[in-house]
Amino acid sequence: MMFDAIVVGARCAGSPTAMLLARAGHRVLLLERGTFPSDTVSTHVIHQPGVAALARWGLLDELRATGCPPLRHARYQVADARLAGCGRGVAGQRAGYAPRRFVLDELLARAAVAAGAELREKCRVTGLLRDDGGRVVGVRGEHRGVEFTERASLVIGADGMRSSVAAHAGAGFTTWDERLTCAYYSYWTGVPADLEIYESTGSWVAATPTHGHATLVLTYFPQSRFRSVRADAQRAHLDRVRETAPELHERLQGGEQVERLRGSGDQQNFFREAAGPGWVLVGDAGHHKDSITARGISDAFTQAEALARHISGFLDSPGRLDAALRGFAAERDRTLASGYEATLSVARMTPPNEQRLALLRAIQQDEELTSIYFDAFAGAADITALYTPRLRELLSQGPR
């Protein structure tokens, strides 16, 4: 059987891509190395742009029905600046969500199957098929120990930061920046929390409620400290909470850590070539940045929609498909560039200067400015939207 598209990777980028293409009437094969339900390292947070996408796809109510708590209130603290409020949101969606990945990923894969995509789990891609002109025309792989080949008009790599599709396609890096942080996280019961962020020089701590009446607690360290932190990660994790977010640390004393500590020191920052003849990358396969701003899931959803919009209807015409892929690549780079730079700026965890603190002290005095700030953090607004006459007025008044 000839497929219109083969999607490699069935998590936050791959399953939505397969779902949207299948809903558009295309024959889609979705390949996943693991099985569902299964977990993966993640910051969990779906910011409002991603929530709005789930609503457009008809999946938000399904996520809510799993018991995932809405994040309706956010808190951010650095030095004496304390912001509290809620973003203005996207398309009426003001709340974020932080689902466990074994819930979210299965939900998305199930939606792709319901749309008509064929899902094969425990499936490893070992190579790409090419025609005499070098165009990718399918994949080689291994499914539950049996080798196979499948052909398609387009192979879509949605297989993560270490993408095998990218490697087999020879996709080069167009932007590459050094690793800046390492991150660890734990789950706690009996610890009430909003979406909370605490920042200090060389440190970043966050907390958010998730499934199972649990609270996720994340800590970030400079990449230069990875070896020393890894030597006793549990102690370093809790010490970081105590030093940077003492009030949160007090709440932990009344709770219980319910799962093992997880973490990663491999927080890569890059853009890869997005596409070539017969292949394209979506999600972390083509673009990855530090998880400190938790943009990955929402960005994956955005890319899935953009790719489906560009290529739907063109999968039977190589020339028009190549033009559509170039259009997707340009849109991807244009859309994600500012968030990439903003994330790297945050991930450097440099000391907050007085100018920035003065800005935050002014913002915290105004509910609307606070909402715009949280929108900017979620990727729902550009940071320049803050520079209103009201902000200039507050800055001119000085601290209160």
Salt bridges, closest charged atoms under 4 A:
ASP4 OD2 - HIS26 ND1 3.59
ASP4 OD1 - ARG27 NH2 3.34
GLU32 OE2 - ARG11 NE 3.96
ASP39 OD2 - ARG100 NH2 3.04
ASP39 OD2 - ARG262 NH2 3.80
ASP61 OD1 - ARG64 NH1 3.06
GLU62 OE2 - ARG110 NH2 2.65
ASP80 OD1 - ARG361 NE 3.07
ASP105 OD2 - ARG11 NH1 2.57
ASP105 OD1 - ARG101 NE 2.89
GLU118 OE2 - ARG120 NE 2.88
GLU142 OE2 - ARG124 NH2 3.75
GLU150 OE2 - ARG120 NH2 2.72
ASP194 OD2 - ARG75 NE 3.45
GLU196 OE2 - ARG75 NH2 2.70
GLU196 OE1 - ARG251 NH2 2.79
GLU199 OE1 - ARG356 NH2 2.90
ASP232 OD2 - ARG235 NE 3.77
ASP239 OD1 - ARG242 NH2 3.20
GLU243 OE2 - ARG242 NH2 3.93
GLU247 OE1 - ARG251 NH2 2.57
GLU259 OE2 - ARG100 NH1 2.89
GLU259 OE1 - ARG262 NH1 3.01
ASP266 OD2 - ARG162 NH2 2.72
ASP266 OD1 - ARG179 NE 2.77
ASP299 OD2 - LYS289 NZ 2.40
GLU305 OE1 - ARG56 NH2 2.67
ASP322 OD1 - ARG135 NH2 2.83
GLU331 OE2 - ARG309 NH2 2.77
GLU331 OE1 - HIS310 NE2 2.69
ASP333 OD1 - ARG332 NH2 2.89
GLU354 OE2 - ARG361 NH1 2.69
ASP366 OD2 - ARG390 NE 3.02
GLU368 OE2 - ARG88 NH1 3.85
ASP375 OD2 - ARG88 NE 2.80
GLU393 OE2 - ARG390 NH1 3.24
